[in-house]
Amino acid sequence: MVDPDDRELIISCGAALFNLRIAIRHFGYRDIVEIFPQPEIADLLARVSIGSKRIIKQEESYLFRVISKRATNRLPFIDRELPASLISELESATELEGTWREIMTKIISASTRSKVIELIDRGDRLQMADPLFRQELSKWVHAHNNPSHDGISAHAQGINEKLDVFTPLISLAIRSFDLGKSQSAKDCQLAKNAPVLMLIGSNNDYPRDWLETGEALEHLLLKARINDVWASFFNQPVEIPELRSRLQAMFPENGHPQILLRLGYAKEIKPTPRRTVDEVLNEVRSRK
Ligand SMILES: Cc1cc2nc3c(=O)[nH]c(=O)nc-3n(C[C@H](O)[C@H](O)[C@H](O)COP(=O)(O)O)c2cc1C
């Protein structure tokens, strides 16, 4: 219910697509990508094939090596600024050799940050007050050893792994109570103290733009990891149409808001559980 148009789902697929392209390049081949190759099949987002041999670029190998080291880090970030040169490098991560993307980034300045934080606050409260949202969220909160390998484990939320046994209780609490006030207090503090708060926007707002946003996002997140920088999201204001319009009005030159995230240095976290390749392929086959 939080993503009725599959916008964020397609952004996620764009992130996966970028990883695949980088892997192909890292192994010394050209990546051939057709976006929406059969428009009558709306779910067929891209067809990727391996092209001829090419020279491996060092930057692409660096990106490849951190794919398995990237994770969403929801811990508080250390009070340490990012160098200005690194911030501009991350901003330019929306570009990829051989392609032109219509994706923009905006660093939220100190003077507008409190207005954006107001929207995060409002978003948390509105979402958590909705029983359907809480039900959906509670289904995604799992113990680390959950056999489905899906969802957000306790440690990915900054909860000590030793307390993982309480994860079912946390899930129950999310489903049963409106925790909007405490969630908002936590998020607003994290947003206030984040060394960088960044908005990613796109010129248009169609599935093609969402897929490109995902590619740009993953590029940025991998570049961040190469430089020891972590990220996590505050997408509540982008998920609620009324708040998304307000965000867009605040930064009209940044197009349609797609992703709001913070960047900074933090304690290392363990990678989020993943489905195995077989599990993914079996699910694809079972849906056919
Ligand atoms: C498009 C998109 C939107 C997301 N929005 C949120 C969010 O609003 N809040 C959050 O805590 N995590 C958010 N995430 C992070 C996902 O929960 C996370 O990527 C997923 O659980 C896999 O974990 P990992 O990033 O550690 O690999 C988002 C991820 C993507 C790709």
The ligand as an ORCA input file, in Angstrom:
! r2SCAN-3c Opt
* xyz 0 1
  C      13.396      2.872     -3.718
  C      13.754      2.523     -2.307
  C      13.087      3.111     -1.261
  C      13.408      2.822      0.053
  N      12.765      3.449      1.072
  C      13.100      3.192      2.339
  C      12.506      3.905      3.426
  O      11.669      4.783      3.211
  N      12.864      3.596      4.689
  C      13.811      2.633      4.940
  O      14.110      2.399      6.121
  N      14.427      1.958      3.952
  C      14.100      2.226      2.663
  N      14.727      1.568      1.642
  C      15.767      0.588      1.946
  C      15.265     -0.836      1.813
  O      14.468     -1.173      2.915
  C      16.480     -1.715      1.694
  O      17.206     -1.354      0.546
  C      16.125     -3.187      1.626
  O      15.511     -3.590      2.818
  C      17.374     -4.053      1.370
  O      18.335     -3.795      2.346
  P      19.786     -3.184      2.020
  O      19.623     -1.816      1.429
  O      20.469     -3.147      3.340
  O      20.436     -4.110      1.048
  C      14.417      1.875      0.325
  C      15.094      1.261     -0.747
  C      14.789      1.592     -2.044
  C      15.572      0.942     -3.176
*
